[in-house]
Structure formats: structure tokens, C-alpha cells
Amino acid sequence: MADEAKAKGNAAFYSGDYTTAIKHFSDAIALAPTNHVLFSNRSAAYASLQKYDDALNDAKKTVELKPDWSKGYSRLGAAHLGLTQYKDAIVAYKKGLDFDPNNEALKSGLADAESRAAPQSPNPFADSFAGPEMWAKLTADPSTRPYLLQPDFVKMMQEIQKNPNNLNLYLKDQRVMQALGALLNVKFRAPNGGEDMDIPETDAVEERSREPEPMDVSEEEREAKEKKAQALKEKELGNAAYKKKDFETAIAHYTKAIELYDEDISFITNRAAVYLEMGKYEECIKDCDKAVERGRELRSDYKMVARALTRKGSALVKMAKTSKDYEPAIETFQKALTEHRNPDTLKKLNEAEKAKKDLEQQEYFDPKLADESREKGNEYFKEQKYPDAIKHYTEAIKRNPKDHRAFSNRAACYTKLGAMPEGLKDAEKCIELDPAFAKGYTRKGAIQFFMKEYEKALETYQEGLKHDPQNQELLDGIRRCVDQMNKASRGDISPEELKERQAKAMHDPEVQNILSDPVMRQVLQDIQENPNAAQEHMKNPMVMNKIQKLVNAGIIQVR
């Protein structure tokens, strides 16, 4: 409810209906009294109506609720500025800049406050604004008479009467310039060469330190501005309905916004988001295409175009779950990334590509054909045509990625070809798929043995025996590993083999940790220098295991 009231307040604020905006913001505050943004927005609305005391109270509340929010200090400075409390305004703006040093609104406000606070020389036009004669002259002059019906103009002239130096604050307003000309009996030429000029409207969102200045615009421009304000109001109402999951109402508001103002593609992309939530993917895609086309025509922000493409891609992914075709979604996400490399879009692309790959694997899955390919691989293996065998085993794996036998057989081929890393990877995958399959352990242990990692091979064979205690291949593997490890212990290996084994061991993280352990370094020193202390160390099973690890690695010898 608070979000809905806030949305209505924002819409009213943008349309210039500040009194209604205050009402809605007050309703929202009643529902969410700790929301600092609501007090900030209401402060801006009060300032727009020149109710600076109320604006100051809300700004103070904003800062109280959110002391580290720079905009709160912007509101506070604007309120002080409206009350001509320039020193307080300076303090507020500087405080805000402490939190956000690059905030242009705060910098501008500070410069304005410092300018007003600075001592000024006497104004040479002071006499022109003195007494009731000023009002008589302005009433008599046809070019200034209409201005007297405008409250903000009257207030400016009253402030100039109170302090003629305030004239410098309002000289940018062409009405003041015309008033000065009427009082001095001088015809000032407008900067554009004509008698009238457009006066830019104050930014309603960032700052409202002064009331919005009226614009001298054509009827067509005024109508376009009103339609834009109405469209923004419809968008806010659509957003509120969307958050409440009232999708039909949200679509109605977004559609109205699009009809009123077609130069903001966010109205279209928002409606596309609703269609996506409703499962109306065709309508979503149509809106996204329309937003991209219109965005190109308007030269909209590339991020907005990217957002439309990403939303279209999301709809295509949903449709792909039925059509089984992810390629259009992938292409759309790739186009979105060329516009703007957004992490969320990249994630969606990766997910779509993975879904496509998974689908292809599912469609290719055929256990019967997998068995046929594996049997062909076996025939080539027997003929010692290992590359051809690998080709058929690979096809078998593609047809049935869960077949542990295909991985085991391919591991054997890789071993024959000397491709030990590839063979080891397949053997480990075989064990992962079927931990009770003894052949997987013999494959892995054999590869580790050929790689001269005898201790690791021994562990592999021992693990296999847990599943098949009488397996002769596993028992023979253990015997071979023990023989090799005993040779290292006795020093019965060639210097070249010892050097190779030591070099390999030094890359083993476990060996590195043992050698870098201060306690183990002391143990090794005692083994060399103090036999009695060494015997005590050997009684510790953990120390003994580490010593054996170093012996097996060829780092030390025990005689």
C-alpha cells in the first residue's frame, strides 16, 4: 500500500500537482513511517510550494532516518536556502558532500548558498524597486501586467523590495528582466532576438530549492508535456499494480502510457515484463521487438535496448522448453550483450547454452547404440588399433554417459598410447559411476604405477580390495607397489630414477607440507644425529606415516 501511495505521489509531483503529491506522500508515510525516501519526496513537494518550514522539518526527518544518504542533505540545504538561512544551507550541503563528493546537485546547491551568503555591494537599481511606485509602473506596462497574476513573480518582486541585492538571484528569469526594463524605461532585447524566451523548468527530481518557473511555450508543446506527465503517472500506477501481481491492471496502465507518449520505451519493456510473468510469451516478444525498433529510432540509451533484448531472450527460453529450440534465445542474449555487457544477461546466456547442450545429450542418449559402439571399440582394442577403439568408446559415452564400462575401456586405450592424464581421468570417472567395479581401480592403479606414483597406486589398489577382496589383479598391483617402495627404502634404484622420483615428490603438496613442518624437520634431524630420540619419534603413528611417505618418495632412506 505504501508503494502504491508513493507511486501516486511521484506521478502527481512530475505533473506539477504538488498539493496532491504531498497528500499521497503523507498517506505513504502513515503506512511506512521509517521510510526516509518518503520524507525526502514530501520535502521536495513542500519546497516546490515554497512551504520551506515544512520542507525543513521533513528534510531533518530524512537525515535522522538515514544519516548517510546524501540526498537528505540536499533536501536540508534546499529548505534552509528557501528560508534564507544561508550558513545552515552551506553546512548541510558540505555534510552531504562528505558522503557523496561527486554529487552535482550538492555542489550546485553549495555554490548557490555561498553566493547568497557573500557580502554584496549596494545595488544601483535599488531606488527603482522602492515604494508603491514600483507596482504602479508594473501594472501600467502591458508587457509586465500579466506577471502580476503569477504568485511566484509577485513573491520575487516582494523579496527584491525587501533587499534589492536579491535582484542578482532572479536575473535569469526573463520576467524579472522585463520588469527591470519597465521600471527603468528601457527595452531589453531578449537573448533569442525576440520579445519572449523559454525559461527552463527546474529539475523536479534532483532539487527543488526554488519553485518551478513557468514556461512560455506553444500550445502544442504544453499539450505534449501534459501527456508525458500523464504517461509517467500511468507508468507509476502500472509499477504499483505489477508489484501486487495485478497483471491485468498493470497492462492497462502501461498501455495507456504508451498511447499517451511514445518516446519512452520503458513503458513497452515494462508491459513486456508483465506478459512474461503471465506466460504470454508471444505478446512479450512482440513488445520487446517494438521497444528495440522504437529505441533505435529515438536513439535511446543502449542499456534500455539491451534490456528489451534480454527480456525477449527470457521469453524465448520459456518457449524453448516446449519447442526444444534454444538457438533463438542464445542469439538474442548475444545481441543484448553487444549493446550492454550486463552480468545478468551473461548468466542467462550461459544457462541457455547449458540447457541446449543438456537437451542435445538427452536426444542423443541411446543405451542400445552405446553398447554397439562399445563392442566395436573392444574389437579394435583386440586388434591393437587403439585410436579407432577410442573413437568408438567416445561414441558409446556420448550415447550413454552413465556407462562406466566405456570409461574403463577408454582408459585402457589411453594407457596403451601413453596418454596417462587422459587415462587417469577416465578411470576416476569409471569409479565415480560405479564404486564397486573392481576394474576401475585396476585401471587407475596401473596408470599411477606407470607414472611412478607408487604410494598413490597402493592406496588405489587397497581401496579396490574393499569391494573385491580376492581380486588377483588388485593383489598383484599391491605386490608390485610394495616391491618398488622397498627398493627406494633400501636404495636399490639408479641415481637417475631416484632423482626423477625426488623431483616428482617435491611437487606433491603433502611432501611439501611435511618438509616445511618445524616438528618434522626436528624429527629428521634426530634420525640423523640422535638414534634414541628417533626411536621415540617412531612410536608416534602420525610421525611414522609421514616418515614412510618421505621414504616412498625417495627423499630419505632407512637402513
C-alpha positions in Angstrom: 0.0 0.0 0.0 2.8 2.4 0.9 4.5 1.7 -2.5 1.2 2.5 -4.3 0.7 5.8 -2.4 4.4 6.7 -3.2 3.8 5.9 -6.9 0.8 8.2 -7.0 2.8 10.9 -5.2 5.6 10.7 -7.7 3.2 10.8 -10.6 1.5 13.9 -9.1 4.9 15.5 -8.5 6.1 15.0 -12.0 2.8 16.5 -13.3 3.4 19.6 -11.2 0.4 18.9 -8.8 2.5 19.4 -5.6 -0.5 19.6 -3.2 -1.8 16.2 -4.4 1.7 14.8 -4.2 2.0 15.9 -0.6 -1.3 14.2 0.2 -0.1 10.9 -1.3 3.3 11.1 0.3 1.6 11.7 3.7 -0.6 8.6 3.2 2.5 6.6 2.4 4.3 7.9 5.5 1.4 6.9 7.6 1.9 3.3 6.4 5.7 3.4 6.4 6.8 6.0 9.0 10.5 4.9 8.9 10.9 5.2 5.1 13.4 8.1 4.6 12.6 8.4 0.9 9.0 9.3 1.6 10.0 12.2 3.8 12.6 13.3 1.2 9.9 13.3 -1.5 7.4 15.2 0.6 10.2 17.8 1.5 10.7 18.4 -2.2 7.0 18.9 -2.7 6.7 21.4 0.1 9.7 23.3 -1.2 8.1 23.4 -4.6 5.1 25.2 -2.9 7.5 27.5 -1.1 6.5 25.9 2.2 10.0 25.9 3.4 9.3 25.4 7.1 7.5 22.2 6.4 10.2 21.2 3.9 12.8 21.8 6.5 11.0 19.5 9.0 10.8 16.7 6.5 14.4 17.1 5.5 15.5 16.9 9.1 13.5 13.7 9.5 15.1 12.3 6.3 18.6 12.9 7.7 17.6 11.5 11.1 16.3 8.2 9.5 19.2 7.9 7.0 22.2 9.9 8.2 24.5 8.6 5.4 22.1 9.4 2.5 23.5 12.4 0.5 20.1 13.4 -0.9 18.8 14.0 2.6 21.3 16.8 3.0 20.4 18.2 -0.4 16.8 18.5 0.8 18.0 20.1 4.0 20.2 22.6 2.2 17.4 23.5 -0.2 15.0 24.1 2.7 17.5 26.3 4.5 18.2 28.2 1.3 14.4 28.9 0.8 14.3 30.3 4.4 17.4 32.5 3.5 19.4 30.6 6.2 22.4 30.6 4.1 25.0 29.5 6.7 22.9 26.5 7.7 22.4 25.6 4.0 26.2 25.7 3.5 26.7 23.3 6.4 24.0 20.9 5.1 25.5 20.9 1.5 29.0 20.3 2.8 27.8 17.5 5.0 26.2 15.8 2.0 29.4 16.2 0.0 31.2 14.3 2.8 29.2 11.3 1.9 29.0 11.8 -1.9 31.9 14.1 -3.1 30.9 14.0 -6.7 27.2 14.8 -6.3 26.5 17.7 -8.8 23.2 18.8 -7.1 25.1 19.2 -3.8 27.9 21.1 -5.5 25.5 23.4 -7.2 23.5 24.0 -4.0 26.7 24.8 -2.1 27.8 27.3 -4.7 24.4 29.0 -4.7 24.3 29.1 -0.9 27.9 30.6 -0.7 27.0 33.1 -3.4 24.0 34.3 -1.4 25.9 34.4 1.9 28.7 36.5 0.5 28.6 40.3 1.2 27.3 42.2 -1.8 27.8 45.7 -2.9 24.8 48.1 -2.9 22.6 47.5 -5.9 22.5 50.5 -8.3 18.8 49.7 -9.2 17.6 49.8 -5.5 15.6 53.0 -6.0 13.7 51.5 -8.9 12.1 48.9 -6.7 11.3 51.2 -3.8 7.8 52.1 -2.6 4.4 51.6 -4.3 5.6 53.3 -7.5 7.1 50.0 -8.5 3.7 48.2 -8.5 2.1 51.1 -10.4 4.7 51.0 -13.2 4.4 47.3 -13.5 0.7 47.5 -13.7 0.8 50.3 -16.3 3.2 48.4 -18.6 1.3 45.9 -20.8 4.4 43.6 -21.0 4.6 43.2 -17.2 0.9 43.4 -16.2 0.2 39.7 -16.8 3.0 38.7 -14.5 1.2 40.3 -11.5 -1.3 37.5 -11.7 1.5 34.9 -11.2 2.2 34.3 -7.4 5.9 33.3 -7.9 6.6 36.5 -9.8 4.9 38.7 -7.1 6.9 36.9 -4.4 10.2 37.5 -6.3 9.4 41.2 -6.6 8.5 41.4 -2.9 11.8 39.8 -2.0 13.7 42.3 -4.2 11.8 45.2 -2.5 12.9 43.9 0.9 16.5 43.5 -0.2 17.5 45.0 -3.6 20.6 42.7 -3.7 18.2 39.8 -4.2 17.8 41.1 -7.7 21.0 39.1 -8.7 19.3 35.9 -7.7 16.5 36.3 -10.1 18.0 37.9 -13.2 17.9 34.6 -15.0 14.2 34.9 -15.0 13.2 36.8 -18.2 10.1 38.2 -16.4 12.4 40.0 -13.9 14.5 41.4 -16.7 11.3 42.8 -18.4 10.2 44.2 -15.0 13.6 45.9 -14.6 13.3 47.3 -18.1 9.8 48.7 -17.4 11.0 50.3 -14.2 14.0 51.9 -15.9 12.0 52.8 -19.1 14.5 50.7 -21.1 13.5 48.0 -23.6 15.7 44.9 -23.0 16.3 42.7 -26.0 15.6 39.0 -25.4 18.7 36.7 -25.8 17.0 34.9 -28.8 16.3 38.1 -30.6 12.6 38.2 -29.9 10.5 39.6 -27.2 9.8 36.3 -25.4 12.0 33.4 -24.4 11.6 30.0 -22.9 12.5 29.6 -19.3 13.8 26.2 -18.4 11.9 24.3 -15.8 13.7 23.4 -12.5 14.6 19.7 -12.2 11.8 18.2 -10.2 13.6 15.1 -9.2 17.0 16.2 -8.1 16.4 19.5 -6.4 13.6 22.0 -5.7 15.3 24.8 -3.8 13.0 27.2 -5.7 9.5 27.0 -7.1 9.2 25.7 -10.7 9.4 28.6 -13.1 6.6 28.9 -15.7 7.5 28.3 -19.3 6.3 30.5 -22.2 5.6 27.6 -24.7 3.3 26.9 -27.5 0.0 25.1 -27.0 1.4 22.0 -28.8 4.4 21.8 -26.6 2.3 22.3 -23.5 0.0 19.5 -24.6 2.9 17.2 -25.2 4.3 18.0 -21.8 1.0 17.2 -20.1 0.7 13.9 -22.0 4.2 12.9 -20.9 3.3 13.7 -17.3 0.1 11.7 -17.6 2.1 8.8 -19.1 4.6 8.8 -16.3 1.7 8.7 -13.8 0.2 5.7 -15.7 3.7 4.0 -15.6 3.9 4.5 -11.8 0.4 3.1 -11.4 1.4 0.2 -13.6 4.5 -0.5 -11.5 2.4 -0.5 -8.3 0.0 -3.0 -9.8 2.8 -5.2 -11.1 4.3 -5.4 -7.6 0.9 -6.5 -6.3 0.7 -9.1 -9.2 -2.4 -7.4 -10.5 -1.2 -8.0 -14.0 -4.3 -7.1 -16.0 -4.4 -3.7 -14.3 -0.6 -3.2 -14.8 -1.0 -3.9 -18.6 -3.9 -1.4 -18.8 -1.8 1.3 -17.2 1.3 0.6 -19.4 -0.9 0.5 -22.5 -2.3 3.9 -21.6 1.2 5.3 -21.0 2.3 4.0 -24.5 -0.8 5.7 -26.1 -0.1 9.0 -24.4 3.6 9.2 -25.0 5.6 7.0 -27.4 9.1 8.4 -26.8 9.9 6.3 -23.7 10.5 2.6 -24.5 10.4 1.7 -20.8 6.6 1.7 -21.0 6.9 -1.0 -23.6 9.5 -3.1 -21.8 7.5 -2.9 -18.6 4.5 -4.2 -20.3 6.6 -7.0 -21.9 7.7 -7.9 -18.3 4.1 -8.4 -17.3 3.4 -10.6 -20.4 6.4 -12.6 -19.4 5.1 -13.2 -15.9 1.7 -14.1 -17.3 3.2 -16.7 -19.7 2.1 -14.7 -22.7 5.4 -15.1 -24.4 4.4 -14.2 -28.0 3.0 -10.8 -26.7 6.2 -10.3 -24.7 8.4 -10.9 -27.8 6.3 -8.5 -29.9 6.6 -5.8 -27.3 10.4 -6.4 -27.0 10.8 -6.1 -30.8 8.7 -3.0 -30.8 10.8 -1.5 -28.0 14.1 -2.3 -29.8 12.8 -0.8 -33.1 11.5 2.3 -31.4 14.6 2.6 -29.3 16.7 2.7 -32.4 14.6 5.4 -33.9 14.8 7.5 -30.8 18.5 6.7 -30.2 17.6 5.6 -26.7 20.1 4.5 -24.1 21.8 1.3 -25.3 21.1 -0.2 -21.8 17.4 0.2 -22.5 17.7 -1.6 -25.8 19.8 -4.3 -24.2 17.1 -4.8 -21.5 14.4 -5.3 -24.2 16.6 -7.9 -26.0 17.3 -9.7 -22.7 13.6 -9.8 -21.9 12.9 -11.2 -25.3 15.6 -13.8 -24.7 13.9 -14.8 -21.5 10.6 -15.3 -23.3 12.3 -17.4 -26.0 13.9 -19.6 -23.3 10.5 -20.3 -21.8 9.2 -21.2 -25.3 12.2 -23.4 -25.9 11.1 -25.8 -23.1 8.3 -26.8 -25.5 9.9 -26.2 -28.9 13.2 -27.7 -27.8 15.0 -24.9 -29.8 17.3 -22.7 -27.6 19.2 -21.2 -30.5 16.9 -18.1 -31.0 17.2 -17.3 -27.3 21.0 -17.7 -27.4 21.3 -15.4 -30.4 19.1 -12.8 -28.7 21.1 -12.8 -25.5 24.3 -12.4 -27.6 22.8 -9.4 -29.3 21.9 -7.9 -25.9 25.5 -8.3 -24.8 26.7 -6.4 -27.8 24.5 -3.5 -26.6 25.5 -3.7 -23.0 27.6 -6.4 -21.2 25.3 -7.0 -18.3 26.2 -9.8 -15.8 22.6 -10.9 -15.6 22.3 -11.2 -19.4 25.6 -13.2 -19.5 24.3 -15.5 -16.8 21.1 -16.1 -18.8 23.2 -16.8 -21.9 25.3 -19.4 -20.1 22.1 -21.0 -18.8 20.5 -21.2 -22.2 23.7 -22.7 -23.7 23.8 -25.3 -21.0 20.1 -26.1 -21.5 20.8 -26.6 -25.2 23.8 -28.9 -24.5 21.8 -30.9 -22.0 18.9 -31.3 -24.5 21.3 -32.4 -27.2 22.7 -35.1 -24.9 19.2 -36.2 -23.9 18.2 -36.5 -27.6 21.4 -38.4 -28.4 21.0 -40.8 -25.5 20.6 -44.4 -26.7 21.9 -47.3 -24.5 21.5 -49.8 -27.2 23.6 -47.9 -29.7 26.0 -47.2 -26.9 26.5 -50.9 -26.3 27.1 -51.5 -30.1 29.7 -48.8 -30.2 31.5 -50.2 -27.1 31.6 -53.6 -28.7 33.1 -52.2 -31.8 35.7 -50.5 -29.6 36.5 -53.8 -28.0 37.1 -55.4 -31.4 39.6 -52.6 -32.4 41.3 -52.9 -28.9 41.9 -56.6 -29.5 43.5 -55.7 -32.9 45.6 -53.1 -31.1 44.0 -50.3 -33.1 43.8 -48.1 -30.1 42.9 -44.7 -31.8 40.0 -46.4 -33.6 38.9 -48.1 -30.3 39.0 -44.7 -28.6 36.7 -43.3 -31.3 34.1 -45.9 -30.7 34.3 -45.8 -26.9 33.9 -42.0 -27.1 30.7 -42.5 -29.2 29.5 -45.0 -26.6 30.0 -42.4 -23.9 28.1 -39.8 -25.9 25.2 -42.3 -26.3 25.2 -43.3 -22.7 27.3 -41.0 -20.3 26.5 -43.3 -17.4 28.2 -46.4 -18.8 31.2 -47.0 -16.5 32.5 -49.8 -18.7 33.0 -47.4 -21.7 35.2 -45.1 -19.5 37.1 -48.1 -18.2 37.9 -49.4 -21.7 38.8 -46.0 -23.0 41.2 -45.6 -20.0 42.9 -48.8 -21.1 43.4 -47.4 -24.6 44.8 -44.2 -23.3 47.2 -46.2 -21.1 48.4 -48.2 -24.2 49.0 -45.0 -26.0 50.9 -43.4 -23.1 48.2 -40.7 -22.6 48.3 -41.2 -18.8 46.5 -38.0 -17.7 43.5 -38.8 -20.0 43.5 -42.4 -18.9 43.6 -41.4 -15.2 40.6 -39.0 -15.7 38.6 -41.8 -17.4 39.5 -44.3 -14.7 38.4 -41.9 -12.0 35.1 -41.3 -13.8 34.6 -45.0 -14.0 35.0 -45.4 -10.2 32.7 -42.4 -9.7 29.9 -44.0 -11.8 30.3 -47.5 -10.2 32.4 -47.5 -7.0 32.1 -51.3 -6.7 33.5 -52.0 -10.2 37.0 -53.5 -9.4 38.3 -53.0 -12.9 38.1 -49.2 -12.4 40.6 -49.5 -9.5 43.0 -51.7 -11.5 42.9 -49.2 -14.4 43.6 -46.3 -12.1 46.3 -48.1 -10.0 48.1 -49.3 -13.2 48.2 -45.7 -14.5 49.5 -44.4 -11.2 52.1 -47.2 -11.2 53.3 -46.3 -14.7 53.5 -42.7 -13.5 55.8 -43.9 -10.7 53.3 -42.7 -8.1 53.7 -46.0 -6.2 52.2 -44.8 -2.9 49.1 -43.4 -4.6 48.8 -46.6 -6.7 49.0 -48.7 -3.5 46.1 -46.7 -1.9 44.0 -47.2 -5.1 44.6 -51.0 -5.1 43.8 -51.2 -1.4 40.6 -49.2 -1.9 39.6 -51.7 -4.6 40.1 -54.6 -2.3 37.4 -53.3 0.0 34.9 -54.1 -2.8 36.6 -57.3 -4.2 39.0 -58.8 -1.5 40.0 -61.7 -3.7 40.7 -59.8 -7.0 44.0 -61.1 -8.2 44.8 -58.0 -10.3 44.4 -55.8 -7.3 46.6 -58.1 -5.1 49.3 -58.2 -7.8 49.2 -54.5 -8.1 49.8 -54.1 -4.3 52.8 -56.5 -4.5 54.4 -54.5 -7.3 53.9 -51.2 -5.4 55.4 -52.7 -2.2 58.4 -54.0 -4.2 59.1 -50.6 -5.7 58.7 -48.8 -2.4 61.1 -51.3 -0.7 63.6 -50.7 -3.4 63.5 -47.0 -2.6 63.9 -47.7 1.1 66.9 -49.9 0.5 68.4 -47.6 -2.0 68.2 -50.2 -4.7 67.3 -47.8 -7.5 69.5 -46.0 -10.0 70.6 -42.4 -9.3 68.6 -41.3 -12.3 65.4 -42.9 -11.1 66.0 -41.6 -7.6 66.5 -38.1 -8.9 63.3 -38.4 -11.0 61.3 -39.7 -8.1 62.5 -37.0 -5.8 61.8 -34.2 -8.3 58.2 -35.6 -8.7 57.8 -35.9 -4.9 58.8 -32.2 -4.4 55.7 -31.2 -6.4 53.5 -33.2 -4.1 51.7 -30.8 -1.7 51.7 -33.5 1.1 55.5 -33.9 0.8 55.9 -30.1 0.8 53.9 -29.8 4.0 55.9 -32.5 5.7 59.2 -30.8 4.8 58.0 -27.4 5.9 56.7 -28.6 9.2 59.2 -27.5 12.0 58.4 -30.5 14.1 59.1 -32.9 11.2 62.3 -31.1 10.5 63.4 -31.7 14.0 62.4 -35.4 13.7 64.5 -35.8 10.6 67.5 -34.1 12.3 67.1 -36.5 15.2 67.0 -39.5 12.9 70.4 -38.5 11.6 72.0 -37.3 14.8 70.2 -38.9 17.8 69.1 -42.6 17.2 67.5 -42.8 20.7 65.3 -39.8 20.1 64.5 -41.2 16.6 63.2 -44.4 18.1 60.8 -42.4 20.3 59.5 -40.5 17.4 58.8 -43.7 15.5 56.4 -44.8 18.3 54.1 -42.0 17.1 51.8 -43.4 14.3 51.4 -40.0 12.6 55.1 -39.3 12.5 55.8 -42.9 11.3 53.3 -42.4 8.4 55.0 -39.1 7.4 58.4 -40.8 7.5 57.2 -43.6 5.3 55.8 -41.0 2.9 59.3 -39.5 2.6 60.9 -42.9 2.2 58.5 -43.9 -0.5 59.2 -40.6 -2.3 62.9 -41.3 -2.2 63.5 -38.2 -0.1 65.2 -40.2 2.7 66.4 -43.8 3.2 66.1 -46.0 6.2 68.8 -48.7 6.7 
